Amino acid sequence: MANKCPFKAAGISYVDYKNVAAFNRYVSSYGKIVPRYYTHISLKYQKQLSRAVKHARFMALIPYVK
């Protein structure tokens, strides 16, 4: 069996940009979004995560570069 998506395992239905602590570990030390093959996130949640990180950057909740 393949690795299960951490968002599905936690029961998260939507990745919200305001919940910075939830997706902070999916951003590298350089500020880049970590790809799916490292994090084992499903495509649906990876797209939501990407959108949430970009929105949080724009709203200045997280920096563009750490």
N, CA, C and O atoms as CSV, one atom per row, in Angstrom:
chain,resi,resn,atom,element,x,y,z
A,1,MET,N,N,0.843,-1.178,0.000
A,1,MET,CA,C,0.000,0.000,0.000
A,1,MET,C,C,0.890,1.244,0.000
A,1,MET,O,O,1.915,1.289,0.681
A,2,ALA,N,N,0.491,2.228,-0.756
A,2,ALA,CA,C,1.253,3.474,-0.859
A,2,ALA,C,C,1.084,4.300,0.415
A,2,ALA,O,O,0.163,4.082,1.201
A,3,ASN,N,N,1.980,5.237,0.592
A,3,ASN,CA,C,1.893,6.121,1.754
A,3,ASN,C,C,0.621,6.944,1.668
A,3,ASN,O,O,0.250,7.422,0.596
A,4,LYS,N,N,-0.036,7.105,2.792
A,4,LYS,CA,C,-1.283,7.841,2.825
A,4,LYS,C,C,-1.016,9.338,2.954
A,4,LYS,O,O,-0.067,9.762,3.614
A,5,CYS,N,N,-1.851,10.105,2.327
A,5,CYS,CA,C,-1.739,11.564,2.371
A,5,CYS,C,C,-1.906,12.053,3.815
A,5,CYS,O,O,-2.863,11.660,4.483
A,6,PRO,N,N,-1.001,12.898,4.307
A,6,PRO,CA,C,-1.119,13.370,5.692
A,6,PRO,C,C,-2.367,14.210,5.940
A,6,PRO,O,O,-2.880,14.231,7.059
A,7,PHE,N,N,-2.857,14.895,4.930
A,7,PHE,CA,C,-4.070,15.691,5.102
A,7,PHE,C,C,-5.299,14.794,5.203
A,7,PHE,O,O,-6.205,15.073,5.988
A,8,LYS,N,N,-5.338,13.726,4.420
A,8,LYS,CA,C,-6.444,12.767,4.523
A,8,LYS,C,C,-6.406,12.050,5.863
A,8,LYS,O,O,-7.445,11.836,6.486
A,9,ALA,N,N,-5.207,11.680,6.306
A,9,ALA,CA,C,-5.070,10.975,7.575
A,9,ALA,C,C,-5.501,11.850,8.748
A,9,ALA,O,O,-6.042,11.344,9.731
A,10,ALA,N,N,-5.267,13.154,8.655
A,10,ALA,CA,C,-5.650,14.072,9.722
A,10,ALA,C,C,-7.112,14.491,9.640
A,10,ALA,O,O,-7.635,15.111,10.566
A,11,GLY,N,N,-7.773,14.155,8.537
A,11,GLY,CA,C,-9.182,14.510,8.382
A,11,GLY,C,C,-9.403,15.944,7.949
A,11,GLY,O,O,-10.491,16.485,8.146
A,12,ILE,N,N,-8.396,16.573,7.363
A,12,ILE,CA,C,-8.525,17.949,6.880
A,12,ILE,C,C,-9.206,17.926,5.524
A,12,ILE,O,O,-8.763,17.228,4.612
A,13,SER,N,N,-10.280,18.686,5.388
A,13,SER,CA,C,-11.010,18.696,4.116
A,13,SER,C,C,-10.583,19.848,3.217
A,13,SER,O,O,-10.735,19.766,1.999
A,14,TYR,N,N,-10.050,20.926,3.801
A,14,TYR,CA,C,-9.637,22.076,3.011
A,14,TYR,C,C,-8.443,22.733,3.684
A,14,TYR,O,O,-8.448,22.928,4.899
A,15,VAL,N,N,-7.427,23.075,2.915
A,15,VAL,CA,C,-6.231,23.740,3.443
A,15,VAL,C,C,-6.486,25.243,3.415
A,15,VAL,O,O,-6.611,25.844,2.348
A,16,ASP,N,N,-6.560,25.836,4.597
A,16,ASP,CA,C,-6.872,27.256,4.705
A,16,ASP,C,C,-5.585,28.067,4.807
A,16,ASP,O,O,-4.654,27.655,5.499
A,17,TYR,N,N,-5.518,29.200,4.138
A,17,TYR,CA,C,-4.304,30.014,4.132
A,17,TYR,C,C,-4.034,30.651,5.482
A,17,TYR,O,O,-2.895,31.029,5.756
A,18,LYS,N,N,-5.033,30.784,6.328
A,18,LYS,CA,C,-4.852,31.419,7.630
A,18,LYS,C,C,-4.231,30.470,8.655
A,18,LYS,O,O,-3.710,30.918,9.676
A,19,ASN,N,N,-4.283,29.176,8.394
A,19,ASN,CA,C,-3.710,28.184,9.299
A,19,ASN,C,C,-2.261,27.924,8.897
A,19,ASN,O,O,-1.942,26.891,8.307
A,20,VAL,N,N,-1.402,28.862,9.222
A,20,VAL,CA,C,-0.006,28.823,8.795
A,20,VAL,C,C,0.730,27.642,9.423
A,20,VAL,O,O,1.602,27.053,8.785
A,21,ALA,N,N,0.399,27.293,10.640
A,21,ALA,CA,C,1.087,26.194,11.327
A,21,ALA,C,C,0.856,24.862,10.623
A,21,ALA,O,O,1.713,23.981,10.687
A,22,ALA,N,N,-0.270,24.699,9.960
A,22,ALA,CA,C,-0.582,23.435,9.287
A,22,ALA,C,C,0.280,23.217,8.061
A,22,ALA,O,O,0.659,22.080,7.782
A,23,PHE,N,N,0.600,24.257,7.325
A,23,PHE,CA,C,1.365,24.058,6.091
A,23,PHE,C,C,2.771,24.624,6.165
A,23,PHE,O,O,3.470,24.644,5.152
A,24,ASN,N,N,3.201,25.077,7.309
A,24,ASN,CA,C,4.543,25.641,7.445
A,24,ASN,C,C,5.629,24.588,7.227
A,24,ASN,O,O,6.718,24.918,6.757
A,25,ARG,N,N,5.350,23.332,7.558
A,25,ARG,CA,C,6.361,22.280,7.367
A,25,ARG,C,C,6.479,21.843,5.910
A,25,ARG,O,O,7.392,21.091,5.569
A,26,TYR,N,N,5.583,22.293,5.056
A,26,TYR,CA,C,5.628,21.974,3.627
A,26,TYR,C,C,6.290,23.081,2.817
A,26,TYR,O,O,6.230,23.082,1.588
A,27,VAL,N,N,6.920,24.022,3.512
A,27,VAL,CA,C,7.678,25.086,2.871
A,27,VAL,C,C,9.130,24.910,3.313
A,27,VAL,O,O,9.409,24.788,4.506
A,28,SER,N,N,10.056,24.898,2.345
A,28,SER,CA,C,11.459,24.654,2.665
A,28,SER,C,C,12.086,25.853,3.377
A,28,SER,O,O,11.451,26.894,3.544
A,29,SER,N,N,13.330,25.689,3.787
A,29,SER,CA,C,14.020,26.773,4.476
A,29,SER,C,C,14.306,27.956,3.548
A,29,SER,O,O,14.570,29.066,4.009
A,30,TYR,N,N,14.249,27.709,2.245
A,30,TYR,CA,C,14.439,28.777,1.265
A,30,TYR,C,C,13.123,29.437,0.854
A,30,TYR,O,O,13.118,30.373,0.055
A,31,GLY,N,N,12.010,28.949,1.398
A,31,GLY,CA,C,10.712,29.523,1.085
A,31,GLY,C,C,10.000,28.853,-0.067
A,31,GLY,O,O,8.950,29.329,-0.499
A,32,LYS,N,N,10.543,27.757,-0.578
A,32,LYS,CA,C,9.914,27.053,-1.698
A,32,LYS,C,C,8.912,26.024,-1.183
A,32,LYS,O,O,9.075,25.473,-0.095
A,33,ILE,N,N,7.885,25.775,-1.972
A,33,ILE,CA,C,6.902,24.753,-1.651
A,33,ILE,C,C,7.521,23.390,-1.971
A,33,ILE,O,O,8.018,23.173,-3.076
A,34,VAL,N,N,7.488,22.484,-1.011
A,34,VAL,CA,C,8.102,21.168,-1.167
A,34,VAL,C,C,7.239,20.322,-2.106
A,34,VAL,O,O,6.018,20.302,-1.953
A,35,PRO,N,N,7.849,19.615,-3.085
A,35,PRO,CA,C,7.066,18.849,-4.057
A,35,PRO,C,C,6.390,17.614,-3.460
A,35,PRO,O,O,6.723,17.169,-2.362
A,36,ARG,N,N,5.446,17.085,-4.203
A,36,ARG,CA,C,4.625,15.956,-3.773
A,36,ARG,C,C,5.421,14.698,-3.505
A,36,ARG,O,O,5.091,13.944,-2.589
A,37,TYR,N,N,6.461,14.456,-4.282
A,37,TYR,CA,C,7.180,13.192,-4.131
A,37,TYR,C,C,7.999,13.143,-2.849
A,37,TYR,O,O,8.463,12.068,-2.470
A,38,TYR,N,N,8.190,14.258,-2.178
A,38,TYR,CA,C,8.830,14.261,-0.864
A,38,TYR,C,C,7.800,14.179,0.264
A,38,TYR,O,O,8.048,13.537,1.285
A,39,THR,N,N,6.660,14.820,0.085
A,39,THR,CA,C,5.687,14.943,1.163
A,39,THR,C,C,4.583,13.892,1.112
A,39,THR,O,O,3.897,13.678,2.112
A,40,HIS,N,N,4.395,13.231,-0.029
A,40,HIS,CA,C,3.364,12.208,-0.236
A,40,HIS,C,C,1.951,12.776,-0.077
A,40,HIS,O,O,1.047,12.085,0.392
A,41,ILE,N,N,1.771,14.026,-0.467
A,41,ILE,CA,C,0.456,14.652,-0.443
A,41,ILE,C,C,-0.239,14.336,-1.757
A,41,ILE,O,O,0.396,14.329,-2.811
A,42,SER,N,N,-1.541,14.076,-1.701
A,42,SER,CA,C,-2.280,13.799,-2.925
A,42,SER,C,C,-2.383,15.072,-3.770
A,42,SER,O,O,-2.185,16.180,-3.271
A,43,LEU,N,N,-2.690,14.898,-5.034
A,43,LEU,CA,C,-2.734,16.023,-5.971
A,43,LEU,C,C,-3.749,17.076,-5.543
A,43,LEU,O,O,-3.482,18.274,-5.634
A,44,LYS,N,N,-4.902,16.635,-5.079
A,44,LYS,CA,C,-5.953,17.559,-4.636
A,44,LYS,C,C,-5.451,18.481,-3.531
A,44,LYS,O,O,-5.658,19.694,-3.586
A,45,TYR,N,N,-4.794,17.908,-2.532
A,45,TYR,CA,C,-4.312,18.705,-1.415
A,45,TYR,C,C,-3.052,19.488,-1.761
A,45,TYR,O,O,-2.813,20.551,-1.189
A,46,GLN,N,N,-2.250,18.987,-2.680
A,46,GLN,CA,C,-1.063,19.735,-3.104
A,46,GLN,C,C,-1.472,21.027,-3.799
A,46,GLN,O,O,-0.846,22.067,-3.596
A,47,LYS,N,N,-2.517,20.966,-4.614
A,47,LYS,CA,C,-3.012,22.181,-5.274
A,47,LYS,C,C,-3.571,23.165,-4.247
A,47,LYS,O,O,-3.325,24.368,-4.340
A,48,GLN,N,N,-4.325,22.654,-3.266
A,48,GLN,CA,C,-4.854,23.519,-2.220
A,48,GLN,C,C,-3.722,24.123,-1.385
A,48,GLN,O,O,-3.765,25.299,-1.024
A,49,LEU,N,N,-2.715,23.307,-1.083
A,49,LEU,CA,C,-1.568,23.774,-0.316
A,49,LEU,C,C,-0.818,24.863,-1.061
A,49,LEU,O,O,-0.448,25.882,-0.477
A,50,SER,N,N,-0.596,24.652,-2.337
A,50,SER,CA,C,0.096,25.635,-3.160
A,50,SER,C,C,-0.657,26.964,-3.181
A,50,SER,O,O,-0.061,28.029,-3.021
A,51,ARG,N,N,-1.948,26.889,-3.375
A,51,ARG,CA,C,-2.777,28.094,-3.403
A,51,ARG,C,C,-2.764,28.784,-2.043
A,51,ARG,O,O,-2.700,30.012,-1.976
A,52,ALA,N,N,-2.823,28.011,-0.959
A,52,ALA,CA,C,-2.832,28.580,0.385
A,52,ALA,C,C,-1.504,29.254,0.714
A,52,ALA,O,O,-1.494,30.330,1.311
A,53,VAL,N,N,-0.388,28.643,0.337
A,53,VAL,CA,C,0.924,29.232,0.598
A,53,VAL,C,C,1.074,30.544,-0.167
A,53,VAL,O,O,1.550,31.537,0.383
A,54,LYS,N,N,0.670,30.546,-1.422
A,54,LYS,CA,C,0.779,31.762,-2.227
A,54,LYS,C,C,-0.108,32.879,-1.672
A,54,LYS,O,O,0.293,34.042,-1.654
A,55,HIS,N,N,-1.303,32.524,-1.224
A,55,HIS,CA,C,-2.205,33.513,-0.650
A,55,HIS,C,C,-1.653,34.034,0.683
A,55,HIS,O,O,-1.736,35.230,0.964
A,56,ALA,N,N,-1.093,33.143,1.499
A,56,ALA,CA,C,-0.517,33.555,2.781
A,56,ALA,C,C,0.697,34.449,2.571
A,56,ALA,O,O,0.919,35.379,3.347
A,57,ARG,N,N,1.477,34.184,1.547
A,57,ARG,CA,C,2.610,35.063,1.229
A,57,ARG,C,C,2.112,36.448,0.860
A,57,ARG,O,O,2.649,37.452,1.330
A,58,PHE,N,N,1.088,36.504,0.020
A,58,PHE,CA,C,0.543,37.780,-0.419
A,58,PHE,C,C,-0.035,38.567,0.757
A,58,PHE,O,O,0.094,39.790,0.811
A,59,MET,N,N,-0.672,37.864,1.699
A,59,MET,CA,C,-1.266,38.516,2.861
A,59,MET,C,C,-0.231,38.777,3.969
A,59,MET,O,O,-0.586,39.255,5.047
A,60,ALA,N,N,1.041,38.465,3.705
A,60,ALA,CA,C,2.170,38.673,4.615
A,60,ALA,C,C,2.063,37.855,5.893
A,60,ALA,O,O,2.533,38.287,6.946
A,61,LEU,N,N,1.449,36.676,5.812
A,61,LEU,CA,C,1.416,35.778,6.954
A,61,LEU,C,C,2.685,34.950,7.049
A,61,LEU,O,O,3.117,34.581,8.141
A,62,ILE,N,N,3.286,34.657,5.886
A,62,ILE,CA,C,4.584,33.996,5.835
A,62,ILE,C,C,5.466,34.777,4.855
A,62,ILE,O,O,4.949,35.413,3.936
A,63,PRO,N,N,6.779,34.738,5.040
A,63,PRO,CA,C,7.642,35.484,4.129
A,63,PRO,C,C,7.843,34.756,2.797
A,63,PRO,O,O,7.673,33.540,2.713
A,64,TYR,N,N,8.200,35.500,1.776
A,64,TYR,CA,C,8.511,34.894,0.483
A,64,TYR,C,C,9.801,34.107,0.573
A,64,TYR,O,O,9.912,33.030,-0.013
A,65,VAL,N,N,10.772,34.622,1.292
A,65,VAL,CA,C,12.069,33.964,1.490
A,65,VAL,C,C,12.381,33.986,2.972
A,65,VAL,O,O,12.235,35.020,3.623
A,66,LYS,N,N,12.811,32.849,3.516
A,66,LYS,CA,C,13.113,32.774,4.956
A,66,LYS,C,C,14.535,33.187,5.233
A,66,LYS,O,O,14.964,33.186,6.386
